[in-house]
Amino acid sequence: MATKTPLSTIAQAFEELSQYGTKDEGLPLDKFCDACSLVSVLFNSLGLAFKFAEMEYVAKVGNLVEASKRFATLENIVDADVGNGTVKKQRSPSRDLRRVRQGLDLVRALFEQFLSSKDYSLRNAASTAYAQVCAPYHTWAVRTAVSAGMHTLPSREQLLLKLNETDHSAKKKMRRYIKASRPLIDYIDKLYISRKISLDW
């Protein structure tokens, strides 16, 4: 039996979660939170450069865990906030969901950059992923802090060691996460778009 690693656990959780997106009853919020909570390990292994992402991500997932005591699905929280006019309000479940979705997309982009070339440094991969996914929504101060922190990222080899992976095994699991997370990210975006809520925030 293959050894369970953080990457294999994350890949499996999101593969299971992606199946809910095809069901009419909606995506269970508690299952979503369970899978998302596993991702914080990745941010932690990236060190100081992604500390901002880890702290925000963990806090938002925690807020959604609390929301899951009142709401059954992702659809329920967005509908409730639409009804209350609180979709973009600080600490609203819909805003927290938007930020968690951003965290999942950041990991997807990071993995894609990691896979693009064996010679591609983790710093380059992380910088490109951040510029694509998060930078457009962050203030100049946050972008500057992240840029400075990129110098503290572990090397590609150090990251693999932290995750208990080889280059080959990591790539297989990263591809599994990318494949499973893409439709999930699209699914979350459609929750907003279908309710005439823009994604520019």
MARGU-489740 format. One record per residue (C-alpha): residue number from 1; residue in three letters; z, y, x. Coordinates in steps of 0.05 Angstrom, whole numbers. Layout:
BEGIN
<num: NUM residu: Ala Z: Z Y: Y X: X> $
...
This chain:
BEGIN
<num: 1 residu: Met Z: 0 Y: 0 X: 0> $
<num: 2 residu: Ala Z: -20 Y: 69 X: 27> $
<num: 3 residu: Thr Z: 36 Y: 115 X: 48> $
<num: 4 residu: Lys Z: 50 Y: 171 X: -1> $
<num: 5 residu: Thr Z: 41 Y: 240 X: 31> $
<num: 6 residu: Pro Z: 46 Y: 309 X: 0> $
<num: 7 residu: Leu Z: -30 Y: 313 X: -3> $
<num: 8 residu: Ser Z: -38 Y: 246 X: -37> $
<num: 9 residu: Thr Z: 16 Y: 262 X: -87> $
<num: 10 residu: Ile Z: -17 Y: 329 X: -104> $
<num: 11 residu: Ala Z: -87 Y: 299 X: -109> $
<num: 12 residu: Gln Z: -62 Y: 245 X: -156> $
<num: 13 residu: Ala Z: -22 Y: 293 X: -200> $
<num: 14 residu: Phe Z: -82 Y: 339 X: -210> $
<num: 15 residu: Glu Z: -130 Y: 281 X: -223> $
<num: 16 residu: Glu Z: -83 Y: 259 X: -279> $
<num: 17 residu: Leu Z: -75 Y: 330 X: -304> $
<num: 18 residu: Ser Z: -151 Y: 343 X: -306> $
<num: 19 residu: Gln Z: -158 Y: 288 X: -358> $
<num: 20 residu: Tyr Z: -119 Y: 329 X: -409> $
<num: 21 residu: Gly Z: -171 Y: 384 X: -407> $
<num: 22 residu: Thr Z: -218 Y: 338 X: -446> $
<num: 23 residu: Lys Z: -169 Y: 326 X: -503> $
<num: 24 residu: Asp Z: -166 Y: 366 X: -567> $
<num: 25 residu: Glu Z: -91 Y: 373 X: -569> $
<num: 26 residu: Gly Z: -89 Y: 419 X: -509> $
<num: 27 residu: Leu Z: -59 Y: 415 X: -440> $
<num: 28 residu: Pro Z: 16 Y: 399 X: -440> $
<num: 29 residu: Leu Z: 55 Y: 455 X: -406> $
<num: 30 residu: Asp Z: 109 Y: 408 X: -378> $
<num: 31 residu: Lys Z: 57 Y: 363 X: -345> $
<num: 32 residu: Phe Z: 22 Y: 424 X: -317> $
<num: 33 residu: Cys Z: 88 Y: 450 X: -287> $
<num: 34 residu: Asp Z: 103 Y: 382 X: -257> $
<num: 35 residu: Ala Z: 37 Y: 381 X: -220> $
<num: 36 residu: Cys Z: 40 Y: 454 X: -199> $
<num: 37 residu: Ser Z: 110 Y: 447 X: -170> $
<num: 38 residu: Leu Z: 83 Y: 398 X: -119> $
<num: 39 residu: Val Z: 36 Y: 451 X: -89> $
<num: 40 residu: Ser Z: 93 Y: 494 X: -62> $
<num: 41 residu: Val Z: 100 Y: 443 X: -5> $
<num: 42 residu: Leu Z: 31 Y: 465 X: 20> $
<num: 43 residu: Phe Z: 49 Y: 539 X: 20> $
<num: 44 residu: Asn Z: 113 Y: 522 X: 57> $
<num: 45 residu: Ser Z: 76 Y: 484 X: 111> $
<num: 46 residu: Leu Z: 32 Y: 545 X: 124> $
<num: 47 residu: Gly Z: 93 Y: 584 X: 148> $
<num: 48 residu: Leu Z: 105 Y: 659 X: 146> $
<num: 49 residu: Ala Z: 33 Y: 680 X: 131> $
<num: 50 residu: Phe Z: 37 Y: 649 X: 62> $
<num: 51 residu: Lys Z: 111 Y: 662 X: 49> $
<num: 52 residu: Phe Z: 91 Y: 716 X: -2> $
<num: 53 residu: Ala Z: 48 Y: 666 X: -39> $
<num: 54 residu: Glu Z: 101 Y: 612 X: -37> $
<num: 55 residu: Met Z: 156 Y: 658 X: -64> $
<num: 56 residu: Glu Z: 112 Y: 686 X: -120> $
<num: 57 residu: Tyr Z: 83 Y: 618 X: -137> $
<num: 58 residu: Val Z: 150 Y: 583 X: -140> $
<num: 59 residu: Ala Z: 180 Y: 638 X: -183> $
<num: 60 residu: Lys Z: 121 Y: 637 X: -232> $
<num: 61 residu: Val Z: 122 Y: 561 X: -237> $
<num: 62 residu: Gly Z: 197 Y: 565 X: -251> $
<num: 63 residu: Asn Z: 184 Y: 615 X: -307> $
<num: 64 residu: Leu Z: 133 Y: 568 X: -337> $
<num: 65 residu: Val Z: 183 Y: 511 X: -333> $
<num: 66 residu: Glu Z: 230 Y: 553 X: -375> $
<num: 67 residu: Ala Z: 173 Y: 570 X: -423> $
<num: 68 residu: Ser Z: 158 Y: 495 X: -430> $
<num: 69 residu: Lys Z: 225 Y: 488 X: -468> $
<num: 70 residu: Arg Z: 194 Y: 532 X: -523> $
<num: 71 residu: Phe Z: 120 Y: 519 X: -518> $
<num: 72 residu: Ala Z: 84 Y: 452 X: -517> $
<num: 73 residu: Thr Z: 16 Y: 472 X: -487> $
<num: 74 residu: Leu Z: -18 Y: 524 X: -445> $
<num: 75 residu: Glu Z: -55 Y: 547 X: -508> $
<num: 76 residu: Asn Z: 11 Y: 559 X: -543> $
<num: 77 residu: Ile Z: 37 Y: 608 X: -491> $
<num: 78 residu: Val Z: -27 Y: 649 X: -489> $
<num: 79 residu: Asp Z: -31 Y: 651 X: -566> $
<num: 80 residu: Ala Z: 42 Y: 673 X: -570> $
<num: 81 residu: Asp Z: 31 Y: 730 X: -520> $
<num: 82 residu: Val Z: -33 Y: 751 X: -554> $
<num: 83 residu: Gly Z: 5 Y: 755 X: -619> $
<num: 84 residu: Asn Z: 61 Y: 796 X: -587> $
<num: 85 residu: Gly Z: 14 Y: 840 X: -546> $
<num: 86 residu: Thr Z: 49 Y: 817 X: -482> $
<num: 87 residu: Val Z: -7 Y: 779 X: -445> $
<num: 88 residu: Lys Z: -5 Y: 825 X: -383> $
<num: 89 residu: Lys Z: 68 Y: 844 X: -387> $
<num: 90 residu: Gln Z: 114 Y: 828 X: -327> $
<num: 91 residu: Arg Z: 147 Y: 759 X: -335> $
<num: 92 residu: Ser Z: 105 Y: 740 X: -396> $
<num: 93 residu: Pro Z: 85 Y: 667 X: -393> $
<num: 94 residu: Ser Z: 11 Y: 686 X: -398> $
<num: 95 residu: Arg Z: 17 Y: 731 X: -337> $
<num: 96 residu: Asp Z: 56 Y: 677 X: -299> $
<num: 97 residu: Leu Z: 2 Y: 627 X: -317> $
<num: 98 residu: Arg Z: -51 Y: 674 X: -290> $
<num: 99 residu: Arg Z: -13 Y: 680 X: -223> $
<num: 100 residu: Val Z: -1 Y: 604 X: -218> $
<num: 101 residu: Arg Z: -75 Y: 593 X: -231> $
<num: 102 residu: Gln Z: -89 Y: 641 X: -173> $
<num: 103 residu: Gly Z: -44 Y: 599 X: -128> $
<num: 104 residu: Leu Z: -82 Y: 535 X: -147> $
<num: 105 residu: Asp Z: -148 Y: 570 X: -133> $
<num: 106 residu: Leu Z: -123 Y: 595 X: -66> $
<num: 107 residu: Val Z: -107 Y: 523 X: -45> $
<num: 108 residu: Arg Z: -176 Y: 501 X: -70> $
<num: 109 residu: Ala Z: -211 Y: 556 X: -29> $
<num: 110 residu: Leu Z: -168 Y: 540 X: 32> $
<num: 111 residu: Phe Z: -186 Y: 466 X: 28> $
<num: 112 residu: Glu Z: -260 Y: 482 X: 20> $
<num: 113 residu: Gln Z: -257 Y: 526 X: 82> $
<num: 114 residu: Phe Z: -218 Y: 473 X: 120> $
<num: 115 residu: Leu Z: -272 Y: 422 X: 103> $
<num: 116 residu: Ser Z: -331 Y: 467 X: 121> $
<num: 117 residu: Ser Z: -325 Y: 454 X: 196> $
<num: 118 residu: Lys Z: -281 Y: 413 X: 242> $
<num: 119 residu: Asp Z: -282 Y: 472 X: 290> $
<num: 120 residu: Tyr Z: -260 Y: 522 X: 237> $
<num: 121 residu: Ser Z: -190 Y: 546 X: 254> $
<num: 122 residu: Leu Z: -136 Y: 546 X: 201> $
<num: 123 residu: Arg Z: -130 Y: 621 X: 211> $
<num: 124 residu: Asn Z: -203 Y: 632 X: 194> $
<num: 125 residu: Ala Z: -199 Y: 584 X: 135> $
<num: 126 residu: Ala Z: -137 Y: 618 X: 107> $
<num: 127 residu: Ser Z: -164 Y: 689 X: 118> $
<num: 128 residu: Thr Z: -229 Y: 673 X: 82> $
<num: 129 residu: Ala Z: -193 Y: 637 X: 25> $
<num: 130 residu: Tyr Z: -144 Y: 695 X: 16> $
<num: 131 residu: Ala Z: -201 Y: 747 X: 17> $
<num: 132 residu: Gln Z: -238 Y: 708 X: -37> $
<num: 133 residu: Val Z: -181 Y: 693 X: -85> $
<num: 134 residu: Cys Z: -121 Y: 739 X: -76> $
<num: 135 residu: Ala Z: -140 Y: 802 X: -38> $
<num: 136 residu: Pro Z: -177 Y: 835 X: -96> $
<num: 137 residu: Tyr Z: -113 Y: 835 X: -137> $
<num: 138 residu: His Z: -63 Y: 855 X: -82> $
<num: 139 residu: Thr Z: -42 Y: 924 X: -59> $
<num: 140 residu: Trp Z: -60 Y: 950 X: 10> $
<num: 141 residu: Ala Z: 11 Y: 938 X: 34> $
<num: 142 residu: Val Z: 10 Y: 865 X: 14> $
<num: 143 residu: Arg Z: -60 Y: 854 X: 44> $
<num: 144 residu: Thr Z: -36 Y: 886 X: 109> $
<num: 145 residu: Ala Z: 26 Y: 842 X: 112> $
<num: 146 residu: Val Z: -15 Y: 780 X: 99> $
<num: 147 residu: Ser Z: -66 Y: 799 X: 153> $
<num: 148 residu: Ala Z: -9 Y: 807 X: 203> $
<num: 149 residu: Gly Z: 21 Y: 741 X: 183> $
<num: 150 residu: Met Z: -43 Y: 703 X: 195> $
<num: 151 residu: His Z: -26 Y: 704 X: 269> $
<num: 152 residu: Thr Z: 34 Y: 659 X: 255> $
<num: 153 residu: Leu Z: -5 Y: 604 X: 221> $
<num: 154 residu: Pro Z: 2 Y: 534 X: 251> $
<num: 155 residu: Ser Z: -59 Y: 504 X: 285> $
<num: 156 residu: Arg Z: -103 Y: 456 X: 247> $
<num: 157 residu: Glu Z: -71 Y: 398 X: 285> $
<num: 158 residu: Gln Z: 0 Y: 424 X: 271> $
<num: 159 residu: Leu Z: -14 Y: 429 X: 197> $
<num: 160 residu: Leu Z: -40 Y: 357 X: 194> $
<num: 161 residu: Leu Z: 22 Y: 334 X: 231> $
<num: 162 residu: Lys Z: 68 Y: 371 X: 181> $
<num: 163 residu: Leu Z: 31 Y: 338 X: 123> $
<num: 164 residu: Asn Z: 32 Y: 269 X: 156> $
<num: 165 residu: Glu Z: -44 Y: 265 X: 155> $
<num: 166 residu: Thr Z: -102 Y: 252 X: 202> $
<num: 167 residu: Asp Z: -164 Y: 296 X: 198> $
<num: 168 residu: His Z: -201 Y: 240 X: 162> $
<num: 169 residu: Ser Z: -146 Y: 224 X: 111> $
<num: 170 residu: Ala Z: -132 Y: 297 X: 97> $
<num: 171 residu: Lys Z: -206 Y: 311 X: 82> $
<num: 172 residu: Lys Z: -209 Y: 255 X: 31> $
<num: 173 residu: Lys Z: -148 Y: 281 X: -6> $
<num: 174 residu: Met Z: -170 Y: 353 X: -2> $
<num: 175 residu: Arg Z: -237 Y: 334 X: -34> $
<num: 176 residu: Arg Z: -199 Y: 298 X: -90> $
<num: 177 residu: Tyr Z: -157 Y: 361 X: -104> $
<num: 178 residu: Ile Z: -219 Y: 406 X: -103> $
<num: 179 residu: Lys Z: -255 Y: 361 X: -152> $
<num: 180 residu: Ala Z: -195 Y: 356 X: -199> $
<num: 181 residu: Ser Z: -173 Y: 429 X: -195> $
<num: 182 residu: Arg Z: -241 Y: 461 X: -209> $
<num: 183 residu: Pro Z: -246 Y: 442 X: -283> $
<num: 184 residu: Leu Z: -172 Y: 458 X: -291> $
<num: 185 residu: Ile Z: -180 Y: 528 X: -263> $
<num: 186 residu: Asp Z: -242 Y: 538 X: -308> $
<num: 187 residu: Tyr Z: -202 Y: 512 X: -367> $
<num: 188 residu: Ile Z: -146 Y: 564 X: -355> $
<num: 189 residu: Asp Z: -198 Y: 620 X: -347> $
<num: 190 residu: Lys Z: -229 Y: 601 X: -414> $
<num: 191 residu: Leu Z: -161 Y: 606 X: -448> $
<num: 192 residu: Tyr Z: -165 Y: 681 X: -434> $
<num: 193 residu: Ile Z: -240 Y: 692 X: -441> $
<num: 194 residu: Ser Z: -243 Y: 657 X: -508> $
<num: 195 residu: Arg Z: -189 Y: 705 X: -533> $
<num: 196 residu: Lys Z: -228 Y: 765 X: -506> $
<num: 197 residu: Ile Z: -180 Y: 777 X: -447> $
<num: 198 residu: Ser Z: -214 Y: 798 X: -383> $
<num: 199 residu: Leu Z: -197 Y: 766 X: -316> $
<num: 200 residu: Asp Z: -195 Y: 829 X: -274> $
<num: 201 residu: Trp Z: -119 Y: 832 X: -267> $
